[in-house]
């Protein structure tokens, strides 16, 4: 028997609707053809797919993978280009011997200038190709997706991450590909059912070690154990900063059984999310109060700034924590700021050289603006590093990371260390510091621009962690955001919401 032919592709972007930038081709890393096959062993979602493909002896037909850091709304031309590449690969595969399945590495929270549901549109486009009307479509997606009915109708097996921080991205891809193999080997093709709950939580409220997500995940695993027809039950925390009708908490089930049974399970999940809705509203500290509690005590102490969460689409250059560290004259403090202009201004500097530098505060009108400091130059690098933890939240995109040209400087008589990056890089792995010659365990106060995803790395070294309330595009104060397309009746946005 000839090997099964599986088309492989991916498009991965978490889209922030409330920042002004448009995400263009220049912001995407694009791999095509054999470059996808070369991802075997790199710890990514595609690597997970390829593991099962090897086991099953599938013939993998690679199309393209588009991948970008969370940022503003995507130029529709980018989505169209990816769709055109995938459709061309599918048409070619159909003409040359047929297609047995499609595997997609997705995020699930894309928004483009032309669509509020690019993933759902993509599935519909696949189904419209002659010869692909009934082809099994499987994929892996992020826990912070905004799941839609159109996605559920278009696909057969979509498997979401179960962990936040996302330590299981590759494992999720393995699970999705394994379920595709099971469907092909057993001849039972699942259908998907989905439900959007009337609840939306900011990212800090979606950690899976905490309630309410911990409770929801436990119920999902119970439903899978109790119902053999359920191939997967997904708990979807949602991405609160996409202004789309489907934003927020959702659930999906792939089943080979009675759809009514899946609907009853979705009822239970939705009811639990509504019951626990208040637990998803994060508690955040006043930054000066938090620093007052930890000042002068052994560290490292982590000051977490979700409003400038790089992994959520914020610019990573906001200066609130930097200003607070200076204001409190903290000794042994460190922050990472994404600021290519500041890096460029250090060109030609020698170790020990003092320069006046303008840092951060350029990208968001919510920030106080740049901070001008006399800094001492320490070092500069190309910004390349490998994750030291292959289960890092960042590993979905592989273990190789690129911060762009980067520089380390000190300020405030050496009390404050600032790592400047040319490319905003989410703080998901301590290798980011070590690659620049900085031992994070030796720091006393560390500013982290994240929500939950940093915990896998920083909780291992932290003496304490305080999530602080600051201005920024990833604010946890969701009712303050100018939603225009979110469905009505969603807690806590709708002021007249009733259970």
C-alpha positions in Angstrom: 0.0 0.0 0.0 1.3 3.4 -0.9 2.0 5.8 2.0 -0.7 8.2 3.0 -0.2 11.7 1.6 -0.4 14.5 4.3 -0.2 18.2 3.4 1.6 20.2 6.1 1.3 24.0 6.7 1.0 26.6 9.5 0.2 30.2 10.2 0.7 31.5 13.7 -0.2 34.9 14.9 -1.9 36.3 18.0 -3.5 39.6 16.9 -4.0 42.6 19.1 -6.8 44.8 17.8 -6.1 47.7 20.1 -2.6 48.7 19.0 -2.2 50.9 15.9 0.4 48.9 13.9 -0.5 46.7 10.9 1.4 43.4 10.8 2.9 43.0 7.3 5.0 40.5 5.4 8.2 42.0 6.9 7.0 40.9 10.4 6.6 37.2 9.4 9.2 34.5 9.3 8.2 32.3 6.4 9.4 28.8 5.7 8.5 26.8 2.6 8.8 23.3 1.3 11.8 21.4 2.6 12.5 24.1 5.2 9.4 22.7 7.1 10.8 19.2 6.9 14.1 20.5 8.4 12.3 21.5 11.5 12.5 17.9 12.8 14.1 18.0 16.1 13.7 21.7 16.8 11.1 21.3 19.5 8.4 23.2 17.5 4.8 22.2 16.7 5.9 21.2 13.2 8.5 19.0 14.8 5.7 17.3 16.8 3.7 16.7 13.6 6.8 15.2 11.9 7.4 12.8 14.7 4.0 11.1 14.1 4.5 11.3 10.3 7.7 9.3 10.7 6.0 6.7 12.9 3.1 6.3 10.4 5.4 6.4 7.4 3.3 9.2 5.8 4.5 11.1 2.8 4.6 14.6 4.0 3.9 17.3 1.4 5.1 20.6 3.0 3.5 23.8 1.9 4.4 26.9 3.9 4.6 28.2 7.5 4.1 31.8 8.4 5.0 32.8 11.9 5.1 36.2 13.7 5.3 37.7 17.2 2.0 38.9 18.6 1.3 42.4 17.2 -1.4 44.4 15.5 -4.0 43.5 12.9 -2.5 41.5 9.9 -2.5 43.0 6.4 -5.0 40.8 4.5 -2.5 40.4 1.8 -0.4 38.2 4.1 -3.3 35.9 4.9 -4.2 35.8 1.2 -0.6 34.9 0.3 -0.5 32.0 2.8 -3.9 30.8 1.7 -2.8 30.9 -2.0 0.3 28.9 -1.2 -1.6 26.2 0.8 -4.3 26.0 -1.9 -1.7 25.6 -4.6 0.0 22.8 -2.6 -3.4 21.0 -2.1 -4.3 21.3 -5.8 -1.0 20.0 -6.8 -1.3 17.1 -4.3 -4.8 16.2 -5.5 -3.6 16.2 -9.1 -0.6 14.0 -8.4 -2.2 11.3 -6.3 -4.7 12.7 -3.9 -4.6 14.0 -0.3 -5.3 11.8 2.7 -5.1 14.6 5.3 -4.1 18.1 6.2 -2.0 19.1 9.3 -2.0 22.7 10.4 0.1 24.5 13.0 -2.1 27.4 14.1 -2.5 30.0 16.8 -6.2 30.6 16.4 -6.4 34.3 17.4 -5.7 35.9 14.0 -7.5 39.0 12.9 -6.8 40.6 9.5 -7.7 43.8 7.8 -10.3 41.8 5.8 -11.5 39.2 8.3 -12.4 38.5 11.9 -12.0 34.8 11.4 -9.0 34.0 9.1 -8.6 30.5 10.4 -12.3 29.7 9.7 -12.0 31.2 6.3 -8.9 29.0 5.6 -10.8 25.8 6.5 -13.6 26.9 4.2 -11.1 27.5 1.3 -9.7 24.0 1.8 -13.1 22.5 1.6 -13.9 24.3 -1.6 -11.0 22.6 -3.5 -12.2 19.8 -5.7 -10.9 16.6 -4.1 -10.7 18.1 -0.6 -14.3 18.4 0.3 -14.1 15.5 2.8 -10.3 15.4 3.5 -9.5 15.1 7.2 -8.3 18.4 8.6 -6.3 18.3 11.8 -4.3 20.9 13.7 -2.9 22.2 16.9 -3.7 25.6 18.3 -3.0 27.9 21.2 -5.0 28.0 24.4 -5.5 31.7 23.8 -7.3 31.2 20.5 -10.7 32.8 19.8 -12.6 29.7 18.6 -15.4 30.1 16.1 -18.3 28.0 14.8 -16.7 28.3 11.4 -13.5 26.7 12.7 -15.5 23.8 14.2 -17.5 23.3 11.0 -14.4 23.3 8.8 -12.1 21.0 10.7 -12.2 17.5 12.2 -9.5 17.4 14.8 -8.3 20.7 16.4 -6.3 20.1 19.6 -5.5 23.0 22.0 -2.8 23.4 24.4 -3.7 22.3 28.0 -1.0 24.3 29.8 -0.5 28.0 30.4 2.5 28.7 30.4 2.4 26.7 27.2 4.9 24.0 28.1 3.0 21.5 25.9 3.0 23.0 22.4 5.0 20.2 20.8 3.1 17.6 22.8 -0.2 19.1 21.6 0.9 18.8 18.0 1.9 15.2 18.6 -1.6 14.6 20.1 -3.3 16.2 17.0 -1.2 14.2 14.5 -1.8 11.0 16.5 -5.6 11.6 16.4 -5.4 12.1 12.7 -3.5 8.8 12.4 -6.2 7.1 14.5 -9.0 8.5 12.3 -7.3 7.3 9.1 -6.4 3.9 10.5 -9.9 3.3 12.1 -11.9 4.9 9.4 -13.8 7.1 11.9 -13.6 10.8 11.2 -14.5 13.1 14.1 -16.7 16.1 13.8 -16.3 19.1 16.0 -18.7 21.0 18.2 -17.9 24.3 19.8 -19.4 26.8 22.3 -18.5 30.4 23.2 -19.2 31.2 26.9 -20.5 34.6 27.9 -17.2 35.3 29.6 -13.9 37.0 28.7 -10.7 37.0 30.9 -7.5 38.9 30.5 -4.4 36.7 30.1 -3.3 36.9 33.7 -6.6 35.2 34.6 -5.9 32.2 32.3 -3.1 30.4 34.1 -3.9 26.7 34.2 -2.3 26.2 37.6 -4.9 28.6 39.0 -8.7 28.7 39.2 -10.8 28.9 37.1 -8.8 27.3 34.3 -7.6 24.5 36.6 -11.2 23.5 37.3 -12.2 23.7 33.7 -9.2 21.6 32.6 -10.1 19.0 35.3 -13.6 18.7 34.0 -12.4 18.4 30.4 -10.1 15.5 31.3 -13.0 13.9 33.2 -15.3 14.2 30.2 -12.6 12.6 28.0 -12.2 9.7 30.4 -16.0 9.2 30.8 -16.9 9.4 27.1 -14.8 7.2 24.8 -16.3 8.9 21.7 -14.7 12.2 22.6 -11.3 12.3 20.9 -10.4 15.6 22.5 -12.1 18.2 24.8 -10.5 21.7 24.5 -10.6 24.4 27.1 -9.9 27.7 25.4 -9.0 30.7 27.5 -9.4 33.1 24.6 -7.5 36.2 23.7 -9.1 39.2 25.2 -7.3 41.8 23.0 -8.8 40.7 19.7 -11.9 42.7 19.0 -13.9 40.0 17.3 -17.3 38.5 18.0 -15.8 35.2 19.3 -13.3 36.6 21.7 -13.2 35.1 25.1 -13.6 31.7 26.8 -14.7 28.8 24.6 -14.8 25.1 24.4 -14.6 22.6 21.6 -15.0 18.8 21.3 -14.0 16.4 18.6 -16.3 13.4 18.7 -17.1 10.3 16.7 -20.4 9.8 18.6 -23.7 11.5 19.1 -23.4 15.3 18.6 -26.1 15.7 21.3 -23.7 14.1 23.8 -21.1 16.7 22.9 -23.6 19.5 23.3 -24.5 18.3 26.8 -20.8 18.3 27.7 -20.5 21.8 26.4 -23.4 22.8 28.5 -21.5 21.6 31.6 -18.3 23.4 30.7 -20.1 26.6 29.9 -22.1 26.5 33.2 -18.8 26.0 35.2 -17.1 29.0 33.4 -20.1 31.2 34.3 -20.1 29.9 37.9 -16.4 30.7 38.3 -16.4 33.9 36.2 -15.2 36.2 39.0 -12.1 34.0 39.6 -10.8 34.9 36.2 -10.4 38.6 37.0 -6.8 39.0 38.0 -5.7 40.8 41.2 -2.9 43.3 40.6 -0.6 45.3 42.8 0.1 49.0 42.9 3.7 49.1 41.7 5.0 51.3 44.6 3.3 49.2 47.2 4.7 46.0 45.7 8.3 47.4 45.7 7.8 48.7 49.2 7.1 45.1 50.4 10.2 43.6 48.8 12.8 46.4 48.9 16.0 45.4 50.7 15.0 41.7 51.0 16.9 38.8 49.4 15.8 38.2 45.8 15.3 37.7 43.0 11.9 39.4 43.1 9.9 39.5 39.9 7.8 42.5 39.0 5.4 41.3 36.4 3.9 43.9 34.0 1.0 42.4 32.0 0.0 45.7 30.5 3.2 45.6 28.4 3.0 41.8 27.8 5.2 41.2 24.7 3.6 37.7 24.3 0.2 39.4 24.1 1.1 42.0 21.4 2.3 44.9 23.5 5.4 46.8 22.3 7.8 45.8 25.1 9.2 49.3 25.4 7.0 50.8 28.1 8.9 52.6 30.9 6.7 52.3 34.0 8.7 49.6 35.7 12.0 51.2 34.6 10.9 54.5 36.2 9.8 52.7 39.4 13.2 50.9 39.7 14.9 54.3 39.4 12.5 56.1 41.7 13.1 53.5 44.5 16.8 53.5 43.8 16.8 49.7 43.7 20.2 48.0 43.8 20.5 44.9 41.7 17.6 45.7 39.4 17.2 44.7 35.8 14.8 45.2 32.9 14.5 44.3 29.3 13.4 47.0 26.9 12.7 46.5 23.1 14.2 49.6 21.5 16.1 49.3 18.3 16.9 53.1 18.3 18.6 52.8 21.6 20.6 49.8 20.4 21.7 51.7 17.3 22.7 54.7 19.4 25.3 52.5 21.1 27.0 51.6 17.8 30.8 51.7 18.3 30.6 52.0 22.1 33.4 50.4 24.1 33.0 48.6 27.4 33.0 51.2 30.2 32.1 54.0 27.9 29.4 56.4 29.2 26.7 57.7 26.8 23.5 59.6 27.3 20.7 57.4 26.0 17.0 57.8 25.4 15.3 54.6 26.3 11.8 53.2 25.5 8.5 54.9 25.6 8.2 55.3 21.8 5.6 52.8 20.8 2.4 53.4 22.9 0.6 56.7 23.7 -0.3 55.1 27.0 3.3 55.3 28.2 4.9 58.4 29.9 7.5 58.5 27.1 11.2 57.8 26.8 13.6 57.9 29.8 16.9 59.8 29.3 19.7 58.2 31.2 23.5 58.3 31.4 24.4 54.7 30.8 27.6 52.7 30.9 28.0 50.3 28.0 28.8 46.7 29.0 28.4 44.6 25.8 26.7 44.0 22.5 25.7 40.8 20.6 23.7 39.7 17.6 20.9 38.7 20.0 20.7 35.1 18.9 20.2 32.4 21.6 18.7 29.0 22.2 16.1 28.2 24.7 17.5 26.5 27.8 14.1 24.9 28.4 12.7 23.0 25.5 9.3 23.1 27.2 9.4 26.9 27.4 6.3 28.8 26.4 8.3 30.0 23.4 9.1 26.5 22.1 6.0 26.3 19.8 8.1 28.3 17.3 11.3 26.3 18.0 14.2 26.5 20.3 16.2 29.1 18.3 15.5 32.7 19.2 16.5 36.0 17.7 16.3 39.3 19.7 18.0 41.2 16.9 21.1 43.3 17.7 21.2 43.7 21.5 23.1 45.6 24.1 23.6 45.6 27.8 24.1 48.8 29.7 24.0 49.8 33.4 22.7 53.0 34.9 22.2 54.6 38.4 25.8 54.0 39.4 25.6 50.4 38.3 22.6 49.6 40.4 20.3 49.0 37.3 21.0 46.7 34.4 19.1 47.3 31.1 19.1 44.7 28.3 18.1 46.4 25.1 16.7 44.3 22.2 16.1 45.4 18.6 13.3 42.9 18.3 10.7 42.6 21.0 11.2 39.2 22.6 8.9 37.7 25.1 10.6 36.8 28.5 9.8 33.1 28.4 13.2 31.7 29.0 16.2 32.5 31.2 18.5 31.9 28.3 17.6 35.4 27.2 19.6 36.8 30.1 22.4 34.2 30.1 23.1 34.7 26.4 24.1 38.3 27.3 26.4 37.3 30.2 23.8 38.0 32.9 23.0 35.5 35.6 19.4 36.1 36.5 19.7 34.2 39.8 22.2 37.0 40.9 19.7 39.8 40.3 17.5 41.1 43.1 14.7 42.8 41.2 13.6 41.8 37.7 11.0 43.5 35.5 9.1 41.0 33.3 6.8 42.1 30.5 4.4 39.2 30.5 1.2 37.8 32.0 1.5 34.1 32.9 3.9 32.6 30.3 7.1 33.7 32.1 6.3 31.5 35.1 7.8 28.4 33.7 11.2 30.1 33.8 11.0 32.7 36.5 9.1 30.8 39.2 12.1 28.5 39.5 14.3 31.4 40.7 11.9 33.9 42.2 11.9 34.7 45.9 8.6 36.5 45.2 6.5 37.6 42.3 4.2 40.6 42.1 1.9 41.3 39.2 1.5 45.1 39.0 -1.2 47.3 37.5 0.3 49.7 35.0 -1.0 51.5 31.9 -0.6 49.7 28.6 -2.3 48.0 25.7 -2.6 44.6 27.4 -4.3 46.1 30.5 -6.3 43.6 32.6 -9.1 46.3 32.9 -11.0 44.9 30.0 -14.1 47.2 30.3 -11.7 50.1 29.6 -11.0 48.7 26.1 -13.0 50.1 23.1 -14.6 46.8 21.9 -16.8 47.3 18.8 -17.4 43.8 17.5 -17.5 41.6 20.7 -20.8 39.8 21.0 -23.2 41.3 23.6 -23.8 39.9 27.0 -20.1 39.0 27.9 -18.9 39.3 31.4 -17.3 41.6 32.6 -17.7 43.9 29.5 -21.4 44.1 29.3 -22.6 46.4 32.2 -26.0 44.8 32.3 -24.7 41.2 32.2 -26.8 38.6 34.1 -26.0 34.9 34.5 
